[in-house]
Amino acid sequence: MRVSTAISERGHGAGGAAIPVVDLARRARALEPELSDAVARVLRSGRYLLGAETEAFEAEFAAFCGRRHAVAVASGTEALRLSLVALGVGPGDEVIVPAFTAVPTAAAVRGAGAVPVFADVDAATGCLDPTAAAAARTERTRAVVPVHLYGRPAPLPDLGVPVVEDAAQAHGALDPGAPTAAAAYSFYPTKNLGGIGDGGAVVTDDAQLAATVRRLRAHGLTEPSGYEHTVVAGNSRLSEVEAAALRVGLARLAGGNARRREITATYRRAAPDMRWQSPHERHVYHLCVARVPERDTFRSRVPFGTAVHYPRALTQQPAFTPYLRDACPEAERWAAECVSLPCFPELTDDEVDAVSGALA
């Protein structure tokens, strides 16, 4: 049995762009034969949900993150939503989020029944500006969700409310000693630790919060053998196949992060005058991003694939128009100029040199 995935993102580039932004087929090949063996192991076991693979992955990922508990769930969005619900966030409450992030950050807040409040981001990092977050706080604020954008650790605002870190792009970047309630991870296939489907995890030192998320992910089930449901909840379980695949990827995550840093450093040396996202010693470069004023021209000119993460700030998304309050001009400037360059561990040295040469 051989597992593969064909997701790739060639994006814009001159002449068809032979160098993609990401190529998951390469990752799958790099993980063989362990990946196929892991899937086959689950199939032979006959246990496909909440079994030994999930338990082992949770323990291994918690140890990797330097936290006491990890609870595997169905997606990164669910990890955020369930973290907020477990903290008691609900209808009538407000949650501060950066105006420049992927839509799921705000969607998770709405999924918890609360109102997302957009705060502007820092011009150098694209991450939540603590001063803007403080200005957005009201008597209804119950939590704040800083996003570690592109894998760069964001500052953590001290607003007197729980902090839930959106770590969807930041596997291996977080400070394990940070005084936060939880961190929510995504295992979407393109992530630094990506699976072969959707997945996520809530990582925390709070045993009660972890126990609550475990109940919430499985219809409020407290005692499986007695079918005892103590809270009304939905289904957000991670499959055993996904957990087994993630265990294979986790063993190579540190090396993959180091390769991403190496690739980005090469690009930055080649083009020091480009307006790069501000560096950080723990940045894991899920995406290597620069800001380019003439973005369309740049993308059409370069001989490699590019992408845009993200072409609209949340303040520019039609679905979130009802929640607009204050202008977030820096977030919208990031959306107008950001460009993602090829940056994944399986890039060859020749490909990295080709991108660097084109940028120079």
MOFENDA-V443471 format. One record per residue. N is the residue number from 0. RES is the residue in one small letter. SS is DSSP state (~ for helix, > for strand, _ for the rest). NEAR is the number of other C-alpha atoms within 10 Angstrom. Layout:
N,RES,SS,NEAR
N,RES,SS,NEAR
//
This chain:
0,m,_,8
1,r,_,13
2,v,_,19
3,s,_,16
4,t,_,15
5,a,_,10
6,i,_,13
7,s,>,14
8,e,>,17
9,r,_,19
10,g,_,20
11,h,>,22
12,g,_,22
13,a,~,14
14,g,~,12
15,g,~,14
16,a,_,17
17,a,_,13
18,i,_,23
19,p,_,23
20,v,_,23
21,v,>,25
22,d,>,22
23,l,~,20
24,a,~,15
25,r,~,18
26,r,~,20
27,a,~,21
28,r,~,16
29,a,~,15
30,l,_,16
31,e,_,15
32,p,_,13
33,e,~,19
34,l,~,25
35,s,~,18
36,d,~,17
37,a,~,22
38,v,~,19
39,a,~,16
40,r,~,16
41,v,~,22
42,l,~,13
43,r,~,9
44,s,~,11
45,g,_,10
46,r,_,15
47,y,_,18
48,l,>,16
49,l,_,15
50,g,_,16
51,a,~,16
52,e,~,24
53,t,~,25
54,e,~,15
55,a,~,14
56,f,~,23
57,e,~,22
58,a,~,16
59,e,~,17
60,f,~,23
61,a,~,20
62,a,~,13
63,f,~,16
64,c,~,19
65,g,_,17
66,r,_,19
67,r,_,17
68,h,>,24
69,a,>,29
70,v,>,27
71,a,>,32
72,v,>,31
73,a,_,22
74,s,_,24
75,g,~,27
76,t,~,27
77,e,~,28
78,a,~,30
79,l,~,33
80,r,~,26
81,l,~,31
82,s,~,30
83,l,~,30
84,v,~,20
85,a,~,20
86,l,_,18
87,g,_,13
88,v,_,22
89,g,_,19
90,p,_,13
91,g,_,11
92,d,_,19
93,e,>,24
94,v,>,28
95,i,>,26
96,v,>,28
97,p,>,32
98,a,_,31
99,f,_,32
100,t,_,26
101,a,_,18
102,v,~,17
103,p,~,17
104,t,~,24
105,a,~,26
106,a,~,20
107,a,~,23
108,v,~,30
109,r,~,18
110,g,~,19
111,a,_,21
112,g,_,18
113,a,_,24
114,v,>,25
115,p,>,26
116,v,>,24
117,f,>,28
118,a,>,28
119,d,_,28
120,v,>,26
121,d,_,19
122,a,_,16
123,a,_,14
124,t,_,21
125,g,_,27
126,c,_,27
127,l,>,31
128,d,_,23
129,p,~,21
130,t,~,13
131,a,~,18
132,a,~,24
133,a,~,16
134,a,~,13
135,a,~,19
136,r,_,20
137,t,_,13
138,e,_,7
139,r,_,12
140,t,>,22
141,r,>,23
142,a,>,25
143,v,>,29
144,v,>,28
145,p,_,27
146,v,>,30
147,h,_,26
148,l,~,27
149,y,~,25
150,g,~,26
151,r,_,27
152,p,_,26
153,a,_,24
154,p,_,14
155,l,_,22
156,p,_,19
157,d,_,14
158,l,_,16
159,g,_,12
160,v,_,15
161,p,>,20
162,v,>,24
163,v,>,26
164,e,>,27
165,d,>,28
166,a,_,31
167,a,_,31
168,q,_,28
169,a,_,30
170,h,_,27
171,g,_,21
172,a,_,21
173,l,_,21
174,d,_,13
175,p,_,16
176,g,_,9
177,a,_,11
178,p,_,13
179,t,_,18
180,a,_,19
181,a,>,30
182,a,>,28
183,a,>,31
184,y,>,29
185,s,>,31
186,f,_,27
187,y,_,20
188,p,_,18
189,t,_,22
190,k,_,19
191,n,_,29
192,l,_,28
193,g,_,23
194,g,_,25
195,i,_,20
196,g,_,17
197,d,_,18
198,g,_,27
199,g,>,28
200,a,>,32
201,v,>,32
202,v,>,29
203,t,>,25
204,d,_,20
205,d,_,14
206,a,~,12
207,q,~,12
208,l,~,22
209,a,~,22
210,a,~,14
211,t,~,19
212,v,~,27
213,r,~,23
214,r,~,23
215,l,~,26
216,r,_,22
217,a,>,20
218,h,_,18
219,g,_,20
220,l,>,19
221,t,>,18
222,e,>,11
223,p,~,9
224,s,~,7
225,g,~,8
226,y,_,10
227,e,>,12
228,h,>,16
229,t,_,13
230,v,_,14
231,v,_,11
232,a,_,15
233,g,_,12
234,n,>,14
235,s,_,22
236,r,_,22
237,l,_,24
238,s,>,22
239,e,~,26
240,v,~,23
241,e,~,25
242,a,~,32
243,a,~,25
244,a,~,26
245,l,~,25
246,r,~,23
247,v,~,20
248,g,~,22
249,l,~,20
250,a,_,14
251,r,_,14
252,l,~,20
253,a,~,17
254,g,~,11
255,g,~,19
256,n,~,25
257,a,~,14
258,r,~,19
259,r,~,25
260,r,~,20
261,e,~,15
262,i,~,24
263,t,~,24
264,a,~,15
265,t,~,15
266,y,~,23
267,r,~,18
268,r,~,12
269,a,~,17
270,a,_,16
271,p,_,12
272,d,_,9
273,m,_,14
274,r,>,16
275,w,>,20
276,q,_,19
277,s,_,14
278,p,_,14
279,h,_,14
280,e,_,9
281,r,_,16
282,h,_,25
283,v,_,27
284,y,_,28
285,h,_,24
286,l,_,28
287,c,>,24
288,v,>,24
289,a,>,18
290,r,>,19
291,v,_,18
292,p,_,15
293,e,_,10
294,r,~,15
295,d,~,13
296,t,~,11
297,f,~,16
298,r,~,22
299,s,~,17
300,r,~,14
301,v,_,17
302,p,_,19
303,f,_,25
304,g,_,25
305,t,>,25
306,a,>,22
307,v,_,18
308,h,_,20
309,y,_,20
310,p,_,19
311,r,_,20
312,a,_,25
313,l,~,28
314,t,~,26
315,q,~,17
316,q,_,11
317,p,~,8
318,a,~,11
319,f,~,16
320,t,~,11
321,p,~,9
322,y,~,13
323,l,_,15
324,r,_,12
325,d,_,13
326,a,_,13
327,c,_,21
328,p,~,15
329,e,~,20
330,a,~,28
331,e,~,21
332,r,~,18
333,w,~,26
334,a,~,22
335,a,~,19
336,e,~,20
337,c,>,23
338,v,>,25
339,s,>,21
340,l,>,24
341,p,_,27
342,c,_,24
343,f,_,28
344,p,_,22
345,e,_,18
346,l,_,20
347,t,_,12
348,d,~,10
349,d,~,9
350,e,~,16
351,v,~,18
352,d,~,15
353,a,~,14
354,v,~,22
355,s,~,18
356,g,~,12
357,a,~,14
358,l,~,17
359,a,_,13
//
